[in-house]
Amino acid sequence: MVLFLAAVDNGGVTVFLCAKCGTELTPRLTALPAVPEMPEGRDEKTRRAPATVPRGHYAVESGCCGPTGTDGLNRACACGARVATLAADCFGPYELHLDPVRVYPFDQ
């Protein structure tokens, strides 16, 4: 399972916390029912592909491949625990993928 950061309101919000120390890793987020299709085109200024998940939302995708990104976990909590992979290559969307083993949701 891969968590995608970055629009359906499920009536609640979720904050993801570091499984090691409990530090808040995200702002308050609203769940989407699925990962949206990747939008067409690129940002004219940055030339990056747009994110698939709108700001302030998250989606869960089940899969056997694990987090995307060639270097694996490359983002850490303030406590030093590696918790996420930033996918930011020029061929795909600019997204942060939280590792579901290293973070946990807290519904507020």
C-alpha positions as CSV (number, residue, x, y, z in Angstrom):
1,M,0.0,0.0,0.0
2,V,1.3,3.5,-0.9
3,L,-0.1,6.7,0.6
4,F,-0.2,9.7,-1.7
5,L,-0.1,13.2,-0.4
6,A,-0.6,16.4,-1.4
7,A,-12.2,15.6,-3.9
8,V,-14.6,14.1,-1.9
9,D,-15.2,15.2,1.7
10,N,-15.6,12.2,3.9
11,G,-16.8,14.3,6.8
12,G,-13.5,14.0,8.8
13,V,-9.9,15.0,8.6
14,T,-6.7,13.0,9.1
15,V,-3.2,13.9,10.3
16,F,-0.4,11.5,9.7
17,L,2.1,10.9,12.5
18,C,5.6,9.4,12.7
19,A,5.2,5.8,14.0
20,K,8.5,6.1,15.9
21,C,8.0,9.4,17.8
22,G,4.5,10.6,17.2
23,T,5.5,13.9,15.5
24,E,2.8,15.3,13.2
25,L,4.1,14.9,9.6
26,T,1.2,16.5,7.7
27,P,-1.4,19.2,8.0
28,R,-5.1,18.2,8.4
29,L,-6.0,16.2,5.3
30,T,-9.3,14.9,3.7
31,A,-9.4,11.4,2.2
32,L,-10.2,10.8,-1.5
33,P,-11.9,7.6,-2.4
34,A,-9.1,6.7,-4.9
35,V,-6.0,8.1,-6.5
36,P,-7.2,10.4,-9.4
37,E,-6.0,9.9,-12.9
38,M,-2.8,11.7,-13.8
39,P,-3.6,15.1,-15.4
40,E,-2.4,16.0,-18.8
41,G,0.3,18.6,-19.5
42,R,3.0,20.3,-17.4
43,D,3.3,23.5,-15.5
44,E,4.6,26.1,-18.0
45,K,7.0,27.7,-15.4
46,T,8.5,24.6,-13.7
47,R,7.9,22.1,-16.5
48,R,6.8,19.6,-13.8
49,A,3.8,17.3,-14.3
50,P,0.9,18.3,-12.0
51,A,0.2,16.3,-8.9
52,T,-2.6,13.7,-9.1
53,V,-3.9,14.5,-5.6
54,P,-5.1,18.0,-4.8
55,R,-3.5,20.0,-1.9
56,G,-5.2,19.2,1.4
57,H,-6.2,15.7,0.5
58,Y,-4.7,12.2,0.5
59,A,-5.5,8.9,-1.2
60,V,-4.5,5.3,-0.6
61,E,-3.4,3.0,-3.4
62,S,-3.0,-0.8,-2.8
63,G,-0.2,-2.4,-4.7
64,C,2.7,-4.8,-4.5
65,C,5.5,-2.6,-5.6
66,G,5.9,-0.4,-2.6
67,P,6.8,3.3,-2.7
68,T,7.9,4.8,-6.0
69,G,11.2,6.6,-6.5
70,T,14.5,5.1,-7.4
71,D,16.2,5.8,-4.1
72,G,13.5,4.6,-1.8
73,L,12.7,6.5,1.4
74,N,14.4,9.9,1.1
75,R,12.5,12.1,3.6
76,A,12.8,11.9,7.4
77,C,10.9,13.1,10.4
78,A,12.6,15.5,12.8
79,C,13.5,12.5,15.0
80,G,15.5,11.1,12.1
81,A,13.2,8.2,11.1
82,R,12.9,7.8,7.4
83,V,9.1,8.1,6.7
84,A,8.5,8.9,3.0
85,T,9.7,9.0,-0.6
86,L,9.6,12.2,-2.6
87,A,8.8,11.4,-6.2
88,A,9.9,14.4,-8.2
89,D,11.4,13.2,-11.4
90,C,10.7,14.9,-14.7
91,F,8.6,12.0,-16.0
92,G,5.9,11.9,-13.4
93,P,3.9,13.9,-10.9
94,Y,5.6,15.7,-8.0
95,E,4.3,13.8,-4.9
96,L,5.3,12.7,-1.4
97,H,4.6,9.0,-0.7
98,L,4.3,8.2,3.0
99,D,5.4,4.7,4.0
100,P,2.4,3.1,5.8
101,V,4.7,1.1,8.1
102,R,6.5,4.2,9.3
103,V,3.5,6.6,9.7
104,Y,0.0,6.3,11.0
105,P,-3.2,8.3,10.7
106,F,-4.9,10.1,13.5
107,D,-8.5,11.1,12.8
108,Q,-9.4,14.4,14.5
